[in-house]
Amino acid sequence: MWEQPTDSGRAGKPFLKRWAITTLAVLIAANVVPGISYVSWGALLAASLLLGLLNAFLRPALLILSLPLLIYSLGLFALVINAVLLALVGALVPGFHVAGFWPAFWGALLISIVSLVTRLLTWRGVRFTLEAPRTAPSRRDEPPRPPPPGDGPIIDV
């Protein structure tokens, strides 16, 4: 039986979860990729917040505008868009530095991978239980249904 989990009603919880995941990914990228650095935790939090906002609002427009390049490159141009957005964050947030395109490229790739893995590990989507539903009988227990009234041919699949 498939169940949809109930939410506690907090509207800001998914936003805070995404922000925390993005912050963790940017922290890992800043510690692994040479050329990406931050001065303080405030700069790191501001950079991850701005990166999340740019990914939510600007990235879809850039993906649509670059659709021919995305198709031609089989989607790999999205990595360039991610790198440009990370470099833009480095230019806009004081205390967060991205040294150039290649550190931005490798940092954006690492941020994408870490975010994907973290979201998969913390995902609470549809849950599967091994119990059979008690309200509806199984198909084997049902008697065959008579054909519906009508004038046309009946095709039973």
C-alpha positions as CSV (number, residue, x, y, z in Angstrom):
1,M,0.0,0.0,0.0
2,W,1.3,3.4,-0.9
3,E,1.0,6.2,1.7
4,Q,1.6,9.9,1.4
5,P,3.4,11.1,4.6
6,T,1.6,13.8,6.5
7,D,3.4,17.1,6.9
8,S,3.4,18.9,10.3
9,G,2.2,22.0,8.6
10,R,5.4,24.0,8.7
11,A,5.7,26.0,5.5
12,G,9.4,26.9,6.1
13,K,10.7,23.5,6.8
14,P,11.4,22.5,3.1
15,F,13.1,25.8,2.5
16,L,15.3,25.4,5.6
17,K,16.1,21.8,4.6
18,R,17.2,22.9,1.1
19,W,19.2,25.8,2.5
20,A,21.0,23.5,4.9
21,I,21.7,21.0,2.1
22,T,23.0,23.7,-0.2
23,T,25.1,25.2,2.7
24,L,26.6,21.7,3.3
25,A,27.4,21.3,-0.4
26,V,29.0,24.8,-0.7
27,L,31.0,24.1,2.5
28,I,32.3,20.8,1.0
29,A,33.1,22.5,-2.3
30,A,35.0,25.3,-0.5
31,N,37.1,22.8,1.3
32,V,37.8,20.5,-1.6
33,V,38.0,22.7,-4.7
34,P,41.1,25.0,-4.8
35,G,39.9,28.5,-5.8
36,I,36.7,28.6,-3.8
37,S,36.9,30.1,-0.3
38,Y,34.9,31.9,2.3
39,V,36.0,34.3,5.1
40,S,33.3,33.6,7.7
41,W,30.3,31.5,8.4
42,G,28.0,34.4,7.6
43,A,29.6,34.7,4.1
44,L,29.1,31.0,3.6
45,L,25.4,31.2,4.7
46,A,24.8,34.2,2.5
47,A,26.5,32.6,-0.5
48,S,24.4,29.4,-0.1
49,L,21.2,31.4,0.3
50,L,21.9,33.5,-2.8
51,L,22.9,30.4,-4.8
52,G,19.6,28.8,-3.8
53,L,17.7,31.8,-4.9
54,L,19.5,32.1,-8.2
55,N,18.9,28.4,-8.8
56,A,15.2,28.8,-8.1
57,F,14.6,32.0,-10.1
58,L,17.4,32.7,-12.6
59,R,18.5,29.2,-13.6
60,P,15.1,28.2,-15.2
61,A,15.2,31.3,-17.4
62,L,18.8,30.6,-18.4
63,L,18.0,27.0,-19.2
64,I,15.1,28.0,-21.5
65,L,17.3,30.7,-23.2
66,S,20.1,28.2,-23.8
67,L,17.8,25.4,-24.9
68,P,19.5,24.9,-28.3
69,L,22.9,24.6,-26.6
70,L,21.5,22.2,-24.1
71,I,20.0,20.0,-26.8
72,Y,23.2,20.1,-28.9
73,S,25.4,19.3,-25.9
74,L,23.0,16.6,-24.6
75,G,22.4,18.6,-21.4
76,L,26.1,19.2,-20.5
77,F,25.7,22.9,-21.0
78,A,23.7,22.9,-17.7
79,L,27.1,22.5,-16.0
80,V,28.3,25.7,-17.5
81,I,25.1,27.5,-16.4
82,N,25.7,26.2,-12.8
83,A,29.3,27.4,-13.0
84,V,28.3,30.8,-14.1
85,L,25.8,31.1,-11.3
86,L,28.4,30.0,-8.7
87,A,30.8,32.6,-10.2
88,L,28.1,35.2,-9.9
89,V,27.6,34.3,-6.3
90,G,31.3,34.7,-5.7
91,A,31.2,38.2,-7.3
92,L,28.1,39.3,-5.3
93,V,28.7,38.0,-1.8
94,P,31.6,39.8,0.1
95,G,33.7,37.2,1.9
96,F,32.9,34.4,-0.6
97,H,35.5,34.0,-3.4
98,V,35.5,32.0,-6.6
99,A,38.9,32.4,-8.4
100,G,37.7,31.8,-12.0
101,F,35.7,29.7,-14.4
102,W,37.3,26.3,-13.7
103,P,37.1,26.5,-9.9
104,A,33.4,27.6,-10.4
105,F,32.9,24.6,-12.8
106,W,34.3,22.0,-10.5
107,G,32.7,23.6,-7.5
108,A,29.3,23.6,-9.2
109,L,29.7,20.0,-10.2
110,L,30.6,19.0,-6.7
111,I,27.8,21.1,-5.2
112,S,25.3,19.3,-7.6
113,I,26.6,15.9,-6.6
114,V,26.6,16.5,-2.9
115,S,23.2,18.1,-3.0
116,L,21.8,15.2,-5.0
117,V,23.2,12.6,-2.6
118,T,22.1,14.5,0.5
119,R,18.6,15.0,-0.8
120,L,18.3,11.3,-1.7
121,L,19.5,10.3,1.8
122,T,17.1,12.7,3.5
123,W,14.1,12.2,1.1
124,R,10.8,11.3,2.8
125,G,8.6,10.7,-0.2
126,V,6.1,8.0,-0.8
127,R,6.6,5.1,1.6
128,F,5.8,1.5,0.8
129,T,4.2,-0.8,3.4
130,L,3.7,-4.5,3.0
131,E,0.1,-4.5,4.3
132,A,-2.7,-5.1,1.9
133,P,-5.5,-2.6,2.0
134,R,-8.5,-3.8,4.1
135,T,-11.2,-1.7,2.4
136,A,-11.0,-3.0,-1.2
137,P,-11.2,-6.7,-2.1
138,S,-8.5,-8.2,-4.4
139,R,-9.3,-8.7,-8.1
140,R,-9.3,-12.5,-7.6
141,D,-12.1,-12.3,-5.0
142,E,-14.4,-10.2,-7.2
143,P,-17.1,-11.9,-9.3
144,P,-16.9,-11.1,-13.0
145,R,-18.8,-7.9,-13.9
146,P,-21.6,-8.0,-16.4
147,P,-21.1,-6.0,-19.5
148,P,-22.4,-2.4,-19.4
149,P,-25.6,-1.7,-21.3
150,G,-25.1,-0.2,-24.7
151,D,-25.4,-0.8,-28.4
152,G,-21.7,-0.9,-29.4
153,P,-19.2,-3.8,-29.3
154,I,-17.4,-4.4,-26.1
155,I,-13.6,-4.8,-26.0
156,D,-12.4,-6.2,-22.7
157,V,-8.7,-5.8,-22.1
